[in-house]
Structures are given as structure tokens and as C-alpha cells.
Amino acid sequence: MGLEFGHNLGLRRALRGLPLSPLVPGYGLLVARQRALGLRHIGDALVERGRVLGVLDGVFEEGGGRRRQHIGADRLRRLGAARGGAYGPLLAQLEAVQLQDPAALRRILLYQLVELLQAHPQGSDPATAVALGVSPQEAGPLVRVAAAHLRLDGEQRRAVEELADAWADGKVRRAAGLAALLPAGGGGDALLRRRLAEIAGRAKEADDALDAAREADQAGDARTAEDCMLRAARLASDCPRALLGLVRLHRAGKDDPAEPSEVLTVRPAPETVTVALSPAPPASEAANGRRVLRLTRVPGGPTGITEITDLSPSGGWVDPSPPFGHEVRYAALPLRDGRIDGPPVVSDVLLVAPDVSGLRSTTGRGRIEATWTEPSGALGVRVQLVGPAGPVDGADVRTGTLTATGLGVGAYVLRVHCRYRSPDGAVVESAGAERPVSVDPWPTPVDRLDATAAHGSVRFSWSGGDDADVRLVAWPAGPPEPGAELTDDPARPWPAPLPWEAGAGGGLVPPPGSVTRVSALAVLGPRAVAGPGLVVECPPAVAGARVERVGGGRARVTFDWPAEAGEVAATVEQDGASTVHRVVARSTYVREGLYVDVAPSAFSVTLSAAPRTPDAVVVPPPGGAVRVPADIAVSYRIVPGARRALRRGPSLLRVTLSCPGEVPDDLPEFVLVARSGNGRDPVRPRTPTDGTTLLRVGGGTLSPGSPVELPVPSGLRPPYALRGFLLGEGAADVRLDEPSPTTLVVR
């Protein structure tokens, strides 16, 4: 048995020389799968590690002891089951190729090995073939014949690899074009030589059918011309003359009323065109399929033909990339066994100028805003806005958006036309997307909101909102921005007006301890505009307040510290003025207490928790004020009588009134009481009844700056002690300034 190429070895139809082409449909997919696995050639997937390939008289795996195992469809099936995973698709395709043609596997392997050897710098060295996994016994013959084999350039190699696909798809014109790149006679590849002869014969048959169609058409025999065109299309499915001739001569059932009429409808979208047969073919006929072509008109040039293969989920086909600005037709040709089997159904002419998609609009106060999406092939858009008074000028149009302001109330129509460049350089427009828009009346917003706190309530004032129902509200989740336009939405209803009670002077009384963000809302029917807002805080009330003068122009303030308050403010109102004297923290209050500076006149102290919110309008809570009367004092002194010879005259009682401001009408009565004693030191009277009343001075007789002097009766026997008291309803509000007790003892 020889070990050189040219011997008649191996299976029937096995190669006697090296192949120039794999001649296997789907070879491009096979190579893509092979390279994705990182394989140099398909043989790397056929043998286990450490084994080598025999390729002289078939494809064998050679192991130790020169044992050989033929690699056929069964072996490929077992390899696929054993390896699986990423190798599965490649091995399944190789199995299908081997079942279709037992010699195809060796043909592919030899084609790839020769390509690798011819491209390798040491491709004539048998060691290179051994490194590629070839059996050492067959490496020498393989490299010798590969070195002498015809070398292909890049364009020729592409032709030999794509030739089988073009032939299998019936694309004879493409196959003939690829064949023209190859050497005549197939370069010693007998199978390729036969295939090239078949391609040439099929191309000639198609040319003859076209010539016959032309002659019949010129003779006015449309039926024969169409039949000849159909034969040419069956022979060469990619023949432009045959396909265009069929479209031109198609009858679509018009000549024979008995034939059911089919219509090919097209529905343009912004980026695609959907093509569908109406009515849809029955299931038995649909199984044979249709071939859909797009015919593009090119002024001054050949009509472009593009096959549409993408299917629509709703039935029919989708053209994913129609030529914008061009006129197109679509043709659906019936197929039988993969070949054209009848005249086409042709659509009407379509200018591929789709409109914008997603045209939406919103309105506001004298405003229309619109958005849309332009097709990728559009040059731009032309926008028209027509209102009650005609076209509207001055709208701001940018990519995908429009904003028109200053509009009057009424009905408007928005039209958006897409612009495209036609093949002859002109600009064509789409039919235009249209949307009616209504501008409704909106309220005038509130532009300023003010608040003033007085007498435990807050009064609000504002400007703007002249034609609206202005409501003062508190938004539960934060107010919208001023100027925000709102509609009556059940999902987010407008809050109700403030539920505060009415206070003095038309104000509103916020709840004690509350911090409220009050916003103005201008409402007109189902529409509203948010206005400005401000914060109103009513600190919690302070209980248990007590105030007492402690002298030196100061007063001591005590109270129960309110829960959760950080600071407490004391406000003193005196002589018509209001001043915050102190703000005290809890720790300071506990350690030092709270003292305020006061004048002798009457005053009141109001205590409240200090506000927690900066820049808030603070409304003191109702109550909490402690009224302290003016510092009215009655002083008395015993003035000794003038000395006469060896005796003194009668003593005088001098009563003086000190009163800032007006003298009240209810001044108490002053009484002087004396109490005798049995011992040397008499006991001071403890109460107005604890002794003998010596003198009485009515409150009405006292006035500031005019002391009242009365002689002290001398009927008591010394020693005795004197003491003055204040009697009457106003006694508690008048301070009695007493002299030193030693000056009140008479001996």
C-alpha cells in the first residue's frame, strides 16, 4: 500500500488529490465555532490528547501500537455525547456533514491543514505537520503535496469557502461570480471542477430563459414572458433581471378573477417597515414559505434588491433597515422546496419617510410642551403649532422637544414632519404626526406670602392669586416648588385648608407645640398653582409659672420645665414695651434659676419654649402670662417729739406712699397697733388685732410725695411696742416698708 497522494485508497469517493475548496454548505459557521473553541483545525476536536490523525486514506485516530480508529458519524456522535458543553454544536455540525457526504470530513480537514502548512514559514518541514497533530508516518507525504499544491490569495480563499453556500441557496449569479475568481478546471480538484461546470451550465440555462422571456414580452405574449421569467428565477434565485422581470409582469390574480386576490400590505414604523400578506396564507401553504424582497428605486441606476428574512411576531416580515428618503416596493414570491414557484405579490410604492414616534404633550399656564422621538435616518423635523388665531410663531424647538409659551386659552393642533434626503439630493417630508392640544385656564399664582404674630394668633397676607381661590395649606410630604402646576389627581389630592381655629383680629391660632410649613395654593377649578410658603411655630406652653420681686430691680421666675424643650424664653411686658430678657437652657435653669430685670411699674412675664426652627414666625401659645402689679410701698416712721425742758413732746406717726405711675383707687388702710409688755422688753404685735389700735390712715388720704403725719396718742403706759399693718382688699399688692423694730419701742 502506497503512502503518497494519488493512490486509490480509502472509501468510495475518497480524494485522490488535495482539495482546493471545502465545498460544504455552512462552512463559515463551522469555522466560527471552531475558532470560538480556540482550535487550529477541526482535527483538534476529533482526537484525544496524545493521539494523532491519519489523513491519507480517510480520517483516523492513531494511538499507541499503531492502532487506528476510523472517525465517522458514529464516532462523532459519541464524541459529542462525551464532550458536550461548548464542543456540542461543532461536533453536531460535523456529524451532519459526514452523514450528508462521507468524504466531506476528510475534505474539510485536508483543506484546513494545507492552508495552515502553506501559511507556516516551515510548512515544508514534516515536523510542522506533526506539530499540527498529523501522524509522523503521513507527515512527509502531506507536506510535499501541500508545498506543490496551488496557493490561493485572500479573495480566492473567500470564494472557495462561500461557493457551496451560494450554490445550495440557488444563488447561481453569485456562485458564477465566485467561480470567476478561481482557476479554470478547479486547480486539480475534480469535485470542484464538476461543481464549476454545473454552475456554468445553470447560469447559461438562466440566460436562455431570460432571452426567451424578452422575446415573448416584445411579441406581446405576457403569459409566456412571465413563465420564462419564472423559469429563470427558479434556475438563479438571485438573478436581478429575473426577479425584476417577475415583479414587472406579475398579475397578482388580476387577469383571472377566479384566482383569490392577495395583497401585500406595508406598515411603516420609525425605524422599520412591517410587511404582511392579506389574507394570511393557509398553514399548508405557509409551510412552503415565501421569499420577500425589497426593491429600492435608484434614479439613473439599477434597482436595488434586498432580501428580507426577519419575521414579525404578529405575522409577516420586518425590514429592519429601510432606506430613508427612498421609494421602495416589496415583493413576496411563493416557494416550493426552497425555489420560486410562482408570480410575486407586490406592494404599492412606499416612500420611506416615517413620522416621529411617541408624540406626547403636556400643557400648563399658557404653555404647551411636547416630546417625540425622531427616526435615526431623519435630517430633522419641521414643526407646526396652529391655534385659534392661526399659526403660532416663536416656539422653542430642539431635538425631540417643543416649548411654546405665552399662549392664550383655546384648542391647538401640533404637527411634526420628519425631513429626509432623497436619492437625487432633494429633501422629502413625512406625512406628519398630528396631536390636538388644549390650553386650559389656570389660576394666577400667589407670588408673596407674609405672616404676623399677635395676641396668640397669626395673620396671613399675600399678593397675587387675584382670580383664584387662595388656600393656606400644609402639605403632608413636603410642598411642591412655588410655581408648580397641579391638577386634581386622586393619587395625590390637594391638602385641605388649615384647620386652625380663628383667633383675635381675624388671625388663626396654631396648635401649641406645632411647627407647620404653611404654603399658599391658588386654585381654579381642577387646576392649581403652588405658591410660596413660610414656617409657623407655636412652642409648647409652660405651666406652673410664678414671679416675685426680689429687690434691686429684679424678679425671680419659677416654672415647671416643659417636656422635650431645649430652651425656655421669658418675655417681659412693661410700660407698653415687650422685650425678651432671657433665654435659658434647662441645665442653667436648674443650676442658677431664672431672674429678669424689671422696673417698679406693673409688668407681666410670658414663658414659652424657645422656637426650634430658624426664620419661623413664632406664635406664643395662649396663656402662660403672669401679671405682677407695680411696686407700691407704704412706709411709716415714728418721729420723736420735740424736747421741751426735761420732757419730750408727743411723737408723730409719718406715713409715706411710694407709687410709680397712677395711684390705684383701692389702696389699703394703714393701722398702727400698740402692745404693752409685763417685762422690760415688750413683744411686737403679730397681727392687727394683737394689741390696741392707736391710729388709722385711710388709703384715700395717701398720695406720693405728701406724707401724712399724726400724733401718737400717749394714753398707754410704757413700755410698749408699736407696729403698723395694711388692711383691705389691696393689701396684698402693696409692700409695707417697716422701720427698725428698735425705733418702735416706747419706754
LUMTIVEX-616457 format. One line per 8 residues: number of its first residue (from 1); for each residue x negated, y, z negated of C-alpha. Coordinates in Angstrom, 1 decimal. Layout:
BEGIN
NUM> X Y Z  ... .
***
This chain:
BEGIN
1> 0.0 0.0 0.0  -1.5 3.3 1.0  -1.8 6.3 -1.2  -1.6 9.0 1.4  1.4 11.0 2.6  2.7 9.7 5.9  3.2 6.1 4.8  6.7 4.8 4.9 .
9> 7.1 4.3 1.2  9.9 4.6 -1.3  13.7 4.9 -1.0  15.5 5.3 2.2  15.4 8.9 3.4  12.3 9.5 1.2  9.9 12.1 2.5  7.1 11.1 4.9 .
17> 5.5 14.6 4.5  5.7 17.6 2.2  9.0 19.7 2.2  8.9 23.3 3.3  12.3 24.0 1.6  14.2 22.5 -1.3  17.4 22.6 0.8  19.5 22.3 -2.3 .
25> 22.6 24.5 -3.0  22.3 26.3 -6.3  18.5 26.3 -6.3  18.4 29.8 -7.6  20.5 28.9 -10.7  18.3 25.8 -11.2  15.1 27.9 -11.2  16.7 30.4 -13.6 .
33> 17.5 27.6 -16.1  14.0 26.1 -15.7  12.3 29.4 -16.4  14.5 30.1 -19.3  13.1 27.0 -20.9  9.5 28.0 -20.1  9.0 25.1 -17.7  6.4 25.3 -14.9 .
41> 8.4 22.9 -12.7  11.3 20.5 -13.1  8.9 17.6 -13.8  8.2 19.1 -17.2  11.8 18.3 -18.2  11.7 14.7 -16.8  8.8 13.1 -18.8  8.0 12.8 -22.4 .
49> 4.9 14.3 -23.9  1.8 12.4 -22.9  3.4 10.8 -19.8  2.6 11.8 -16.2  4.5 12.0 -13.0  4.2 9.8 -9.9  5.5 11.5 -6.8  4.1 9.6 -3.7 .
57> 7.0 7.2 -3.1  9.6 8.7 -5.4  9.7 10.3 -8.8  8.3 8.1 -11.6  7.3 8.4 -15.2  4.0 6.7 -15.8  2.9 5.7 -19.3  0.1 3.6 -20.7 .
65> -0.9 0.3 -19.0  0.1 1.8 -15.6  3.8 1.2 -16.4  6.1 3.1 -14.2  9.8 4.0 -14.7  11.8 5.4 -11.8  13.6 8.7 -12.6  17.1 8.6 -11.1 .
73> 20.6 9.7 -12.0  20.8 7.2 -14.9  17.5 8.3 -16.4  18.6 12.0 -16.0  21.9 11.2 -17.8  20.0 9.5 -20.7  17.6 12.4 -20.9  20.4 14.9 -21.1 .
81> 22.1 12.9 -23.9  18.8 12.6 -25.8  17.6 16.1 -25.5  20.8 18.1 -25.2  20.8 21.6 -26.5  19.1 24.1 -24.2  18.0 21.3 -21.8  21.6 20.1 -21.2 .
89> 22.6 22.5 -18.4  19.4 22.0 -16.4  19.4 18.1 -16.7  23.1 18.1 -15.8  22.5 20.1 -12.6  19.6 17.8 -11.7  21.8 14.8 -12.2  24.4 16.2 -9.9 .
97> 21.8 17.0 -7.3  20.4 13.4 -7.5  23.9 11.9 -7.1  24.5 14.1 -4.1  21.2 13.2 -2.4  18.8 10.6 -3.9  15.8 12.2 -2.2  16.7 15.8 -3.4 .
105> 15.0 15.4 -6.8  11.6 14.5 -5.3  12.0 17.2 -2.6  12.5 19.9 -5.3  9.6 18.6 -7.4  7.2 18.5 -4.4  8.3 21.9 -3.3  7.5 23.4 -6.7 .
113> 4.2 21.5 -7.1  3.0 22.7 -3.7  4.0 26.2 -4.5  2.0 26.1 -7.8  -1.0 24.5 -6.1  -1.2 26.9 -3.2  -0.9 29.9 -5.6  -3.7 28.5 -8.0 .
121> -7.3 29.6 -7.5  -8.4 25.9 -7.9  -5.4 24.5 -6.2  -7.6 22.1 -4.1  -9.1 20.5 -7.2  -7.3 17.3 -8.3  -7.8 18.4 -11.9  -5.3 21.2 -11.2 .
129> -2.7 18.7 -10.2  -3.4 16.6 -13.2  -3.0 19.7 -15.4  0.4 20.1 -13.8  1.4 16.6 -15.1  0.7 14.6 -11.9  -0.7 11.1 -12.2  -4.5 11.1 -11.7 .
137> -4.2 8.4 -9.0  -1.9 10.6 -6.9  -3.5 14.0 -7.7  -6.2 13.8 -5.0  -3.8 13.0 -2.1  -1.3 15.6 -3.3  -3.9 18.5 -3.4  -5.3 17.5 0.0 .
145> -2.0 17.6 1.8  -0.9 20.8 -0.2  -4.0 22.6 1.0  -3.2 21.7 4.6  0.5 22.5 4.3  2.0 25.6 5.8  1.8 28.6 3.4  4.9 30.9 3.1 .
153> 4.9 34.5 2.3  7.4 36.1 -0.2  10.1 36.8 2.4  9.8 33.3 3.9  10.0 31.6 0.5  13.1 33.6 -0.3  14.6 32.4 3.0  13.9 28.7 2.5 .
161> 15.3 28.9 -1.1  18.5 30.7 -0.1  19.2 28.8 3.1  21.1 25.9 1.6  23.5 28.2 -0.3  24.3 30.2 2.8  24.9 27.0 4.8  27.1 25.5 2.0 .
169> 29.2 28.6 1.8  29.8 28.7 5.6  27.8 31.9 5.9  26.3 31.0 9.3  25.3 34.5 10.2  23.3 34.9 7.0  21.8 31.4 7.5  20.8 32.3 11.0 .
177> 19.2 35.5 9.8  17.2 33.5 7.2  16.3 30.9 9.8  14.8 33.5 12.0  12.2 34.2 9.3  11.0 30.6 9.4  8.6 29.0 11.8  10.3 27.2 14.7 .
185> 10.5 23.5 14.3  10.7 23.7 10.5  6.9 23.6 9.9  6.7 19.8 9.9  9.8 19.4 7.6  12.1 17.1 9.5  15.1 17.7 7.3  14.6 21.5 7.6 .
193> 14.2 21.2 11.4  17.6 19.4 11.6  19.2 22.0 9.5  17.9 24.8 11.6  19.2 23.1 14.7  22.6 22.8 13.0  22.6 26.5 12.2  21.7 27.5 15.7 .
201> 24.5 25.3 17.1  27.1 26.6 14.8  26.1 30.2 15.5  26.5 29.5 19.3  29.9 28.0 18.8  31.0 31.0 16.9  29.6 33.3 19.6  31.5 31.4 22.2 .
209> 34.8 31.7 20.2  34.2 35.4 19.9  33.7 35.7 23.6  36.9 33.8 24.3  38.8 36.0 21.8  37.5 39.1 23.5  38.6 37.9 27.0  42.1 36.9 25.7 .
217> 42.5 40.2 24.0  41.6 42.0 27.2  44.1 39.9 29.0  46.8 40.8 26.5  47.1 37.4 25.0  47.2 38.3 21.4  48.1 34.8 20.2  45.1 33.2 21.9 .
225> 42.8 36.0 20.8  43.8 35.5 17.2  43.4 31.7 17.4  39.9 32.2 18.9  39.0 34.8 16.2  40.3 32.3 13.6  38.0 29.6 15.0  35.0 31.9 15.0 .
233> 35.8 32.8 11.3  36.1 29.1 10.4  32.7 28.4 12.0  31.0 31.5 10.5  32.8 32.8 7.4  30.5 35.8 7.2  30.8 36.9 10.8  31.8 40.6 10.7 .
241> 33.2 40.5 14.3  35.4 37.6 13.5  36.7 39.0 10.2  37.4 42.4 11.5  39.0 40.9 14.6  41.3 38.9 12.4  42.3 42.0 10.5  42.9 43.9 13.6 .
249> 45.0 41.1 15.2  46.8 40.0 12.1  50.6 39.6 12.3  51.4 39.1 8.6  54.7 37.4 9.7  55.9 40.5 11.7  56.2 38.7 15.0  58.1 35.7 13.6 .
257> 61.0 36.7 11.3  61.3 33.0 10.2  57.9 33.2 8.5  58.0 34.6 5.0  56.5 38.0 4.7  53.7 38.6 2.2  52.5 41.9 1.1  49.0 42.7 -0.3 .
265> 49.5 45.4 -2.9  46.7 47.5 -4.4  46.8 49.4 -7.7  44.0 51.9 -8.2  42.7 52.5 -11.7  40.0 55.0 -12.8  37.1 52.5 -12.2  38.6 49.6 -10.4 .
273> 41.2 48.5 -7.9  43.6 45.6 -8.5  44.7 43.5 -5.5  47.7 41.2 -5.7  49.8 39.1 -3.3  53.5 39.7 -3.4  55.3 37.4 -3.8  52.7 35.2 -5.5 .
281> 51.9 32.1 -3.6  53.2 28.7 -4.9  51.0 26.7 -7.2  50.3 24.1 -4.5  49.1 26.8 -2.0  47.3 28.8 -4.7  45.1 25.7 -5.4  43.5 26.1 -2.0 .
289> 42.6 29.7 -2.9  42.3 32.9 -0.9  39.3 34.9 0.1  39.7 38.6 -0.5  37.6 41.2 1.4  37.3 44.9 1.0  36.9 46.8 4.4  35.3 50.2 4.0 .
297> 35.7 52.7 6.7  32.3 54.4 7.6  32.7 57.3 10.1  30.4 56.7 13.0  29.1 53.4 11.7  30.1 49.8 11.2  32.9 48.9 8.9  31.6 47.7 5.6 .
305> 32.7 44.2 4.4  32.5 43.3 0.7  33.9 40.1 -0.8  35.9 40.5 -4.0  35.6 37.5 -6.3  36.6 38.9 -9.7  40.0 37.6 -10.8  42.6 39.7 -12.6 .
313> 44.0 38.3 -15.9  47.5 39.2 -14.7  47.0 37.5 -11.3  45.3 38.6 -8.2  41.8 40.1 -7.9  39.9 43.1 -9.2  37.5 45.2 -7.2  35.0 46.3 -9.9 .
321> 33.2 49.0 -7.9  35.3 50.5 -5.2  33.6 53.2 -3.1  34.8 56.6 -4.4  35.9 59.0 -1.7  36.1 56.3 1.0  39.1 54.8 2.8  39.4 51.1 2.3 .
329> 41.7 48.2 3.2  41.9 44.8 1.5  42.5 41.6 3.3  43.4 38.2 1.8  42.6 35.2 4.0  44.1 31.8 3.3  41.6 29.0 2.7  41.7 25.2 3.2 .
337> 38.8 23.2 1.9  36.9 26.4 1.4  37.3 27.5 5.0  39.5 30.3 6.5  42.8 28.7 7.6  45.0 31.4 8.9  45.5 35.1 9.6  45.0 37.5 6.7 .
345> 47.4 39.6 4.8  46.2 43.2 5.0  47.0 46.0 2.7  47.7 49.6 3.7  44.8 52.1 3.8  43.8 53.3 0.4  41.8 56.4 -0.3  39.7 55.5 -3.3 .
353> 40.3 58.7 -5.3  41.6 57.6 -8.7  43.1 60.0 -11.1  41.8 60.6 -14.6  42.9 58.2 -17.3  44.0 58.8 -20.9  45.5 62.2 -20.2  46.7 63.4 -23.6 .
361> 47.7 66.8 -25.0  48.4 68.5 -28.3  50.0 71.9 -29.0  49.7 74.5 -31.7  50.4 78.1 -32.2  50.3 79.5 -28.7  47.8 76.8 -27.8  47.5 73.7 -25.6 .
369> 44.6 71.2 -25.9  44.2 68.3 -23.6  41.7 65.5 -23.1  41.1 62.9 -20.4  38.5 60.5 -19.1  37.1 61.1 -15.6  36.1 58.2 -13.4  32.4 57.7 -13.2 .
377> 32.3 58.5 -9.4  34.1 61.8 -9.6  32.3 65.0 -8.8  34.6 66.9 -11.3  38.2 67.9 -11.7  40.5 70.7 -10.7  42.9 71.6 -13.5  46.2 73.5 -13.1 .
385> 48.4 74.7 -16.0  51.7 76.2 -15.0  54.0 77.8 -17.5  57.3 79.7 -17.5  55.7 82.7 -15.9  53.6 80.7 -13.3  50.0 79.5 -13.3  48.0 80.2 -16.4 .
393> 44.6 81.7 -16.0  41.7 81.8 -18.4  41.9 78.2 -19.8  38.7 76.8 -21.1  38.0 73.7 -19.1  35.0 71.5 -19.9  34.1 67.9 -19.2  37.2 65.9 -20.2 .
401> 38.8 68.7 -22.2  41.0 71.8 -21.7  41.9 74.5 -24.3  44.4 77.2 -23.4  45.2 79.9 -26.0  47.4 82.9 -26.2  50.4 81.1 -24.6  54.0 82.0 -25.0 .
409> 56.7 79.7 -26.2  58.1 77.5 -23.4  57.6 74.5 -21.1  54.3 73.9 -19.3  53.0 71.4 -16.8  49.4 70.2 -16.8  47.9 68.7 -13.6  44.4 67.3 -13.3 .
417> 43.0 66.4 -9.9  39.7 64.4 -9.5  37.3 65.6 -6.8  35.2 63.1 -4.7  32.6 63.3 -2.0  33.9 61.7 1.3  31.5 59.9 3.7  31.4 62.9 6.0 .
425> 30.4 65.2 3.2  33.8 66.8 2.6  35.5 66.9 -0.8  38.7 65.0 -1.3  41.0 65.1 -4.3  43.1 62.6 -6.1  46.9 62.8 -6.1  46.7 64.3 -9.6 .
433> 47.7 63.2 -13.0  50.6 65.3 -14.5  51.8 65.8 -18.0  54.6 68.1 -19.3  53.8 70.1 -22.4  56.0 72.2 -24.6  54.7 75.1 -26.7  57.0 75.5 -29.7 .
441> 57.4 78.4 -32.1  55.1 78.4 -35.0  55.2 80.5 -38.2  52.8 83.4 -38.8  50.3 82.2 -41.4  49.6 83.8 -44.7  46.2 85.5 -44.5  45.7 86.6 -48.1 .
449> 46.9 85.2 -51.5  46.4 87.1 -54.8  47.4 86.3 -58.3  47.6 88.4 -61.5  48.0 87.0 -65.0  50.0 88.9 -67.6  52.2 88.1 -70.6  51.6 84.3 -70.4 .
457> 52.6 84.1 -66.7  51.1 84.6 -63.3  52.4 86.8 -60.5  51.6 86.0 -56.9  51.4 88.3 -53.9  50.4 87.7 -50.3  50.2 89.2 -46.9  51.2 87.6 -43.6 .
465> 53.9 84.9 -43.1  56.4 87.6 -42.1  58.6 85.2 -40.0  58.1 82.2 -42.3  59.4 80.6 -45.5  56.3 81.1 -47.6  56.0 78.4 -50.2  53.4 78.2 -53.0 .
473> 52.4 74.5 -53.3  49.8 72.3 -54.9  48.5 69.6 -52.5  48.1 66.2 -54.3  44.9 65.2 -52.4  43.2 68.5 -51.6  44.6 71.3 -49.5  44.1 71.5 -45.7 .
481> 41.8 74.2 -44.4  43.5 77.6 -44.0  45.0 77.9 -40.5  45.5 74.2 -40.2  48.7 73.4 -38.2  51.0 70.9 -39.8  54.1 69.1 -38.6  56.8 67.4 -40.6 .
489> 55.2 64.0 -41.0  56.8 61.4 -43.2  53.4 59.7 -43.7  52.1 62.9 -45.3  55.0 65.1 -46.4  54.5 68.7 -47.5  54.5 69.1 -51.2  57.4 70.7 -53.0 .
497> 57.1 74.3 -54.2  55.5 74.8 -57.6  57.9 73.5 -60.3  56.8 76.2 -62.8  59.3 78.0 -65.0  60.0 81.7 -64.4  58.2 84.0 -66.9  58.3 87.7 -67.7 .
505> 58.2 90.2 -64.9  59.1 87.7 -62.2  55.9 85.6 -62.8  55.6 81.8 -63.1  54.4 80.0 -66.2  51.9 77.2 -65.6  51.9 74.2 -67.9  49.4 74.6 -70.8 .
513> 46.2 72.7 -70.2  46.7 72.6 -66.4  44.2 73.5 -63.6  46.1 74.0 -60.4  44.9 74.7 -56.9  47.8 76.9 -55.5  48.0 77.2 -51.8  50.3 79.3 -49.6 .
521> 52.2 77.4 -46.9  54.1 79.2 -44.1  57.0 77.1 -42.9  59.2 77.5 -39.9  61.5 74.6 -39.2  59.5 71.3 -38.7  56.1 73.2 -38.4  53.9 74.9 -41.0 .
529> 50.6 76.6 -41.2  48.3 76.2 -44.2  47.2 79.4 -45.9  44.6 80.4 -48.4  44.5 79.2 -52.0  43.3 80.0 -55.4  42.9 78.2 -58.7  45.2 79.0 -61.7 .
537> 44.1 77.6 -65.1  46.2 77.7 -68.2  43.9 76.5 -71.1  45.5 74.4 -73.8  47.0 76.2 -76.8  45.1 76.5 -80.1  47.1 75.5 -83.2  46.7 76.4 -86.9 .
545> 45.2 79.9 -86.3  44.6 82.1 -89.4  43.0 85.6 -89.6  41.9 87.6 -92.6  39.9 90.7 -93.0  36.7 90.2 -94.9  35.4 93.7 -95.2  32.7 95.5 -93.4 .
553> 34.9 95.9 -90.3  35.0 92.1 -89.7  37.7 89.5 -89.8  37.4 85.7 -90.2  39.2 83.5 -87.8  40.0 79.8 -88.5  42.0 77.3 -86.4  42.3 73.6 -85.5 .
561> 39.9 72.8 -82.7  41.9 71.7 -79.6  41.1 68.2 -78.3  38.8 68.0 -75.2  38.0 71.7 -75.3  34.3 72.6 -74.9  34.7 76.2 -76.0  37.3 78.5 -77.5 .
569> 37.7 82.1 -76.7  39.0 84.7 -79.2  40.7 87.8 -77.7  41.4 90.8 -79.9  44.1 93.2 -79.0  43.8 96.5 -80.9  44.7 100.1 -80.2  46.0 99.3 -76.7 .
577> 42.8 97.6 -75.6  42.0 93.9 -75.0  38.5 92.6 -75.4  37.1 89.1 -75.5  34.9 89.3 -78.6  33.6 85.8 -78.9  33.4 82.5 -77.0  32.3 79.8 -79.4 .
585> 31.3 76.2 -78.9  32.5 73.5 -81.3  29.1 73.0 -82.9  28.7 76.7 -83.6  32.2 76.9 -85.0  31.6 74.0 -87.4  28.3 75.4 -88.5  28.9 79.2 -88.7 .
593> 32.7 79.7 -88.3  34.2 82.5 -86.2  34.1 86.2 -87.0  35.2 89.2 -85.0  34.6 92.9 -85.3  37.8 94.9 -85.9  38.8 98.4 -86.8  41.1 99.3 -89.7 .
601> 44.1 99.6 -87.5  46.5 96.7 -86.8  45.4 94.1 -84.4  46.2 90.6 -83.1  44.0 87.7 -82.2  44.8 85.3 -79.5  42.9 82.0 -79.3  42.7 79.7 -76.3 .
609> 40.4 77.1 -75.0  37.8 78.7 -72.6  38.6 78.1 -68.9  36.7 75.2 -67.3  37.0 76.4 -63.6  34.8 79.2 -62.2  36.6 82.1 -60.5  40.0 80.8 -61.7 .
617> 42.9 83.0 -62.5  43.3 82.4 -66.3  46.7 82.5 -67.8  46.7 82.2 -71.6  49.2 79.7 -73.0  52.3 81.1 -74.7  52.0 81.7 -78.4  48.8 81.3 -80.3 .
625> 48.5 85.0 -81.3  48.1 86.0 -85.0  49.2 89.6 -85.9  47.1 91.3 -88.6  48.5 94.6 -89.9  46.5 97.8 -90.3  44.1 98.0 -93.3  46.3 100.2 -95.6 .
633> 44.9 100.7 -99.0  46.2 102.3 -102.2  43.5 103.3 -104.7  44.0 104.6 -108.2  41.7 106.1 -110.8  42.2 107.2 -114.4  40.7 110.7 -114.7  39.9 111.6 -118.3 .
641> 41.5 114.7 -119.7  39.5 117.9 -120.3  37.8 118.0 -123.6  39.2 120.7 -126.0  37.3 121.4 -129.2  36.9 118.0 -130.8  39.7 116.3 -128.8  40.4 115.4 -125.1 .
649> 43.4 116.4 -123.3  45.8 113.8 -121.7  44.3 111.5 -119.0  45.5 111.7 -115.4  46.5 108.9 -113.0  45.3 109.7 -109.5  46.8 107.5 -106.7  45.4 107.9 -103.2 .
657> 46.7 106.4 -99.9  44.3 105.4 -97.1  46.2 104.6 -93.9  44.8 104.6 -90.2  47.5 105.7 -87.8  51.1 106.3 -88.7  52.3 105.7 -92.3  54.8 102.8 -92.4 .
665> 58.2 103.5 -93.9  58.1 100.5 -96.2  55.2 101.4 -98.4  55.4 99.6 -101.7  55.9 101.3 -105.1  52.9 101.7 -107.4  53.3 101.0 -111.2  50.9 101.4 -114.0 .
673> 51.2 98.9 -116.8  49.5 99.0 -120.3  48.9 96.1 -122.6  47.8 96.5 -126.2  45.4 94.2 -128.0  45.0 93.0 -131.5  41.3 92.8 -131.4  38.6 95.3 -130.4 .
681> 38.9 94.3 -126.6  42.4 94.4 -125.2  43.5 91.9 -122.5  44.2 93.3 -119.0  47.8 92.8 -117.8  48.1 89.9 -115.5  51.5 90.8 -113.8  53.6 93.9 -113.6 .
689> 55.7 92.5 -116.5  52.8 91.6 -118.6  52.8 94.8 -120.6  54.5 98.2 -120.8  55.2 100.2 -117.7  53.8 103.6 -118.1  54.2 105.3 -114.7  55.8 104.7 -111.3 .
697> 54.8 106.2 -108.0  57.2 105.7 -105.1  55.8 104.7 -101.7  57.5 107.6 -100.0  55.5 110.1 -102.1  52.2 108.9 -100.9  50.5 110.3 -97.9  46.9 110.1 -96.6 .
705> 44.7 112.9 -97.8  47.2 114.0 -100.6  46.5 112.2 -103.8  49.3 112.0 -106.4  48.3 112.9 -110.0  50.4 112.2 -113.0  49.6 112.5 -116.7  49.2 109.2 -118.5 .
713> 51.7 109.0 -121.5  49.9 109.0 -124.8  52.6 107.2 -126.9  50.6 103.9 -127.1  48.2 103.2 -129.9  44.7 102.5 -128.8  43.1 100.3 -127.9  45.0 99.1 -124.8 .
721> 44.2 98.2 -121.2  45.7 99.7 -118.1  46.2 98.1 -114.7  48.1 99.1 -111.5  50.3 96.9 -109.3  52.1 97.3 -106.0  55.8 96.3 -105.9  58.2 95.9 -103.0 .
729> 58.5 94.1 -99.6  55.4 95.8 -98.0  53.2 95.0 -100.9  51.6 92.0 -99.2  50.4 94.2 -96.3  48.8 96.9 -98.5  45.5 96.4 -100.2  45.2 97.7 -103.7 .
737> 41.8 99.2 -104.4  41.2 98.9 -108.1  38.6 100.8 -110.2  36.2 99.1 -112.6  38.1 97.4 -115.4  35.9 99.3 -118.0  37.4 102.6 -116.8  40.9 101.3 -117.6 .
745> 40.4 100.6 -121.3  41.6 103.3 -123.7  40.2 103.2 -127.2 .
***
